[in-house]
Amino acid sequence: MKKIILFTMALFPLLGFSQTGPAGVGTNDGTSILEYWIDANNSITGSAPITVWSDISGNAVTNTIGGNPSLTVSSLNGYNVVTFDGSGDIITTNLSINESVFSNLTVIALYVPRINSSGGVWGEDNGGWDRFILDGNTSFLNDMVSRGTGNINNISNIYPVGIPVITTVIYREDVVNGTNVYTNNTLQSTFTSNMGPEASNVFKVGEIGANNYRFDGDIAELFVYGLDINTAQRIIIDNYLSAKYGLALTSNDLFNEDDPANGNFDHDVAGIGRVDASNIHNDAQGTGIVRILNPKGLGDDEFLIWGHDNGVQQATETIDVPGTVQARFERIWRASEVTSSGAIVDVGAIDIRFDLTGLGSVTTSDLRLLVDTDNDGVFNDETPISGATSLGGDIHQFAGVTAIANNLRFTLGTI
C-alpha cells in the first residue's frame, strides 16, 4: 500500500520572509514600508460587535475600537467585511500618518459606502495640515481628499453608494501634481499636496479625526505604506483586491484567472511586474505559500500574477498525477502572464519557492513541481519537474523554471 504524505498548513500569516504583505508588496514582519494592515478576514475577535481587530503589518499598531462595528460574513465574494454604522463606530490607532512622520505615503482601502454623505473611511485630522478622504454633507466636503492646505473635492467614483470600490491615495509631498487618487486602478485626480509641520495626531478608521464624519458602510481591507509605492506595485495590489473581493478594475485588470470561466483562482493572489525601469516589483509571496522571484526576462509592461482555487492544501490527490508521483496537493494555482492590454508575454525563467512550514518532515528531493503545460486541466499527462533545493526554514525552491506561462495551472507533488 502506498504511503501518502499529508501536507497541512497552519492558518496564520507567514512571518519573517520577504514580500509577505498584500499581494507580495512589503512584508508583514514590521521590517518594510508596510506600516499598517487590517483585513476583515484576519485577526478579529467577536462579531456583533467585534471587540478586537488587530493590525497584521507586524508593527503592532494599537487599534482601539469605539462603538459597535460588526462583522458581516461572506459579504464580498465569500469574504468578510466590517460594518460601520455612521454614528459611533470607529477605530482609533496609535499610528501617525502626518507629513512630519511620512513625507510620502500610500493609503489603500476597499470599502462599500452605504449612503450619500457616508463620511470618512480613514483619516488624520487635528484641524489643519491633515490627510483623509471624506464624503461629507455639504458640497464643499463632497467626495474629497485632503491636500493639507485645503481640499480637493468632487473626485469621481471614490464614494459610489452601495458599490465596492478600491481607493488608492498616494501622497508625494511638495511635488507638483505629485499626489494621485485612483479608484479601481484608474487615475481620478492629481494635485500638489502641501502639508505643514503639525503636532502628531492619530490615524483613524471609520472617521477622519477631530471633526468626526463617521463612516456609514463596510470596510474589507485597508493598508498604509510609509512611502509612495511604485506603479507596478499599485497595479499588482489592485489585482489582488479585485480577485479576492470579486470586483472589476476599470484599467489594468491583468489577472483573469479569478473569473468563473477560468476556475475562480481568487485566493492569495500575488504578482511580479514591471512598468518601466523605475517601476518594478520582482519578488512576491503575499498571503500564500508560493513565492516567485528573480525573473530573468522581465520587460517593460510585463506582469506575472498568480492565485489559487482554495483547494485543500494537502497532498491527498493520488489519481490525477504522473506515474512517478505518489500524490499532489489538491490546491492548484493558476497564472496570468500578460501586458496591461492583455497581450501574452514571457517574463523569462523564474525561481519559485514553497513555504512548507507546518508540514512535518519533508524530503526535498521527493518534491516535484507539476505544471499543466498543455492546459487540459489535468496533471497526469505531464512531466514532473525535479531539482528542488532546501533553503532552510522549510523553504524549498525550484530554480530557473520556464514551464509556468500565461493561463497555466501548477501545483506541488511528492514521489
N, C-alpha and C positions, 0 to 999 in steps of 0.2 A: 504494500500500500504506500502511496506517495505521502511524504511528509510535507505539509503545506506551512510555509512561514507566513504568519499573520502580521501585517503592517498596521499598526494603530497610530492614532495621532491625538496628542493631548489638545484639548480645546482651550488654548490660551495663546496670546500674542507671542510671536517669536521675538526674543531679545538678543542683543549682542552681535547681530550680524548686519552686514551692510544693506542699506536700501530696503528696510522693512517698514517704511512709512506708507502712506496712502499711495497705491499704485506703484510702490517702489521708489518714491521720491522722499528722500530723507530716511532717518532711522527712528525706531520707537524706543531707543535706549537712552535718550537725553543727550546724545553727543552730536547732533546735527542741527540744521537750520529749522527743523520741525519743533516748534515751541509749544504747541497745544493741539489736542485732537480729542474730540468726543464723537462717539458713534452710538446711535440708539440701539445697536445690537451687541454692545460690548460694555462690560463693567457697570451695569446698572443693578441697583437693589430696589425692590418694590415695584409696584405698577400703578396703583391709583391711591395715593400718589407715589412717585418714585422718591426714595429717600437718599439715594447715593447715585451719582453719575460721575464716574471718575475720568480724569484726563488719562489717556493712554499713550501720550507722546514720550513717556519716560522721564519727563521733567517734574512729575509730581505736583503739577499746578493744583491748587486747592479750589474745589467747587463747593460753594455754599448755596444750598437750594432754598429759595423762598417760595411761598405759596404752595400750590399742589399740582405741579406738572405731572402728567400721567403718561404711561406707556401705551401706545396703540400698536398692537401686534399685527405683523404681516400686512402692513398698510400699503407699502410700495414694493411690488414685485416680490412679495413674500418676506420683505424685510421690515423691521420695526421703525417707528418714529416716536418722538416725544412731543406731546401735545401741550401747548401753552394757551392759557385761557384769555389773554389780553388784559388781565386785571392784576392778579397778584403773583403770577408765576414768573420766576426769574432765577438765573444762576449768576452768582457773583464770584469772581475768581480773584486770585492774588497776582494775576498777570497784568503787566502794563504794556500797552502797545503804542505809547506815545513816541513822538519823534526823538526825544532825548534818550530813549532806550533802543529803538529800532528806527533808524533813518529811513530805510527801505523795508517794506513789509508786504506780505500777501495774506489775505483772508479769503477762504473759500467756504461756501456753505451751500448745502442742498436743503431746501425748505419748501413748504406749501402755505402761502398766505390764505387765510380763510375769508377775510372780508376786505373791502376797501378801507384805506387808512388803518392797515393792520399793524403798524408800529415798527419797532426796531428789532431786527433779528440779532444783531450784535453791535457793540459799540463801547466807546470810552469817552465820556463827556463830563468835564468839570466846569463847563461854562465858556470855554474858549480853547482854540487850537486843538480841536478834537478829531477823532476818526470814528465814523459809524455809518450805517445805512439805515434809512428810515422811510416809512410811508406814513406821513402824519395827516392831521385832519384839517390842514389849510393848504392852499395852492402853493405856498412858498415851501412847504415841507413835503410835497408830493414826490414820491419815487426818487429819493435823493441820496447823495453820498457827500459826506463832509470833506472839504478840501483844506480845512484849517481856518484860513481867513475867508469865511463864507462857505456856501454850499452849492453844489451842482444838483439841480432838481429836474424833474420830468424826464428822467432817464428811462428809455424804453425797456419794458419787459423785466424789470427787476422785482416787481410785485404783481404777478399775474394771479388773479383771485381764483383759488381752487385748483391751481395747476402747479405741479412740481417744477422747480427751477434751480439751476446751479448758477450762483452768482460769485464771480471772482473779482476782487478789488486788489490791484497791485499798485502800491504807493512807491513812487520813486521821487524822493523828496527834493524839491527845488530844481527839478529837471523840467525844462519847458515841454509841456504836453507829455510828460513822462508817466503820469498816473493814468491807469487804464481800468475801465469797468467792463466786464464781459458777462453775458448771460448765455448759458448753454454753448459756450465756446465762440460766441460771436461778439465782436467789439461793439459796445454801445456808447461809450463816452471816453473822451481823452481830455485831460486838463492838467494844469500845473498845481500841484499841492504845495502849500506854504505853511507848514506847521511851525509854531514858535516854541520857545522854551516854556514849559509848563510844569507845574508840580505833578509828580507821578500820581496817577489815579488808577482805578481798576477796570479791567475788561469785563464786560457783562454779556451774557447770552440771554435773549428774550427781552432786552431793554437796551437803550443806548447810554444810560448813565443817569446823571443828576436830574435830567428833565423827564424821566420816566418814559412815556411812549412804549408801553409794554406790548409784546408781540402776541398777536392772535393768529395761531396757526400751528403747523407741525415743523419740527426740525429733525432731519435724519442724520446728518453728519456735518461737522464743522471743524476746520483746522486752520491754524495760524503758522505761517513761516516767517522767521525773523529776517527775511531777505526778499528781494524781488525775484521770484522763481523765473526760469527762462521759458521761452515759448514752447520748446519741446516738452518740458515738464508739465506746463499747464495743459497742453493738449492731451497728454497721457493721463493726467489726473481726471480730467473731464470725461475721458472714455471709461475710466474705472467707475466713476459715479454713474454715468449713463447706463452702463451694463448692469451694475448692481441694483439700481433702483428702477430700471425699466423706463427711462425717458430718452427721447431722441435729441441728439445735438443738432443745432442749426448750421454748424460748419465743423469740419474736421472730425466727422463721425467715422473713425477709422476701423473700429472693432465691430465686425458684423457677426461674429460667432455667437453673440448673445441673442441673435434673432431666433424666434421659434423654429423657422425653417432650417436653421443651421444647428439646432440641438440645445439651445439655451445654455451656452457656456458662460454664465453670468457671474461666476463667483471667483473671488480672489484675483481679479483682473490686475495685471501689471504690464509694464512695457518699457521698451527702449526706443530711442528715436533721435533724429537729427533734423533740424530745420536748416541750419547753416553752421558755419564754423564757430559761431558764438552761442548757439542754442542747441546743446547736445545733452542727451541723457543716455548713457551706455551701460548702465548696471542697475538691475531692478529685481526685487523679490516680492515686495508688498506683503500682504497678509497671508499668503500661502507658503508652500514648502519649496516651490520652484524658483530658482534664481537664474537669470540669463545675463551674461556679461561678455565683454571682450569681442564684440562683433568685428570681424576682420574687413568687411567691405561696406560699412555704414556710410551712405552718401547723403547729400542734401535731400530733404523732403522724403526720407525713408523711415518707416516705423515697423517694429515687430511687437505686437501686443498679444497677450495670451490670457486665457481664463479656463476654468474647469466646469464640469457638469454637476458638481456636488454629489457625485457617486461616493459610495463608501470607500474610505481610504484604508483599505485592507487588501492584501494580495490573496483574494479568495476566488478569483476568476481562473478556472483551470481548463475551460473548453476553448475559448477564443484566444489561444496562444500558439506561437510556433512550436514545432515538435521538440525543440531543445529547451523550451522554457516550461517550468513547472507551474507557475502561477503568476498573475499580474494584478496590479491594482484594479479595482472596479472603477475608481475615479479616472477620468480621461480629461486631458487638456486639449485645447484647440487654439490655433494661432491665426492672426491676420498679419500679413507682411505686405504693406501697401504704402502708397504715397497719400498725400492729403486729398487727391482726387480719386482715390480708389484703385489706381493702377498697381499691378503686381510688381514687386521688386524683390531683390535678394540682398540682404544686409551682410552676406558672407558667412563664413564659418563662425560659430558661437561656442562658448563654454556654457554648459547647463549643469546646474548643481541641484541636488535634492537634499533637503534637511530632514533626516530620518530620526530626529530626536524623539525618544519615547517608544521606539520600535523594538527595543531589546537588542540582542546581539545580531549584527548584520555583517555578513561576509561580503566585502566589497567586490571581490572577484566573481561572485554569483550574480551580481546585478546586471540587468540588460535594459537598455533603452529601446522601447518599441515605438516605431513611427509608422503610421498608416500611409505609406508613400503613394499607393495607388488610389487613396481617398475613397475606398469602397465601404468604409465603416467597420472593418474587421482587421484584426492583427494576426490571425493565424496563417496568413499567406505572406507575412513579412519576414525579412532577415533581421534578427536581433542585433543590436549594436552593443558590443562588449567594450572592455578597456576602461571601466570606471576606476577612479583612484580615490583613496580616502584623504581628505584634507584635515581630518581631526574634528572633534566635536560633533560627530555624527553627520558630517557633511561629506557627500560623495559626488564626484564630478566626472562628467563625460566632456572631454576637451575637443575642440575643433569639429563640432558637429555640423554637418552640411545638410542633413536629411530633413530637418524641420523647415517647412516652407508654408506659403500662404494657404489657408483653409485646411491644413493637415492636422490630424489628431496625433497625440503622443501620450504615452504612459510608461510606467516602470514595472519591470518584471524581474523574476529571480529564477535561476536554474536549480 
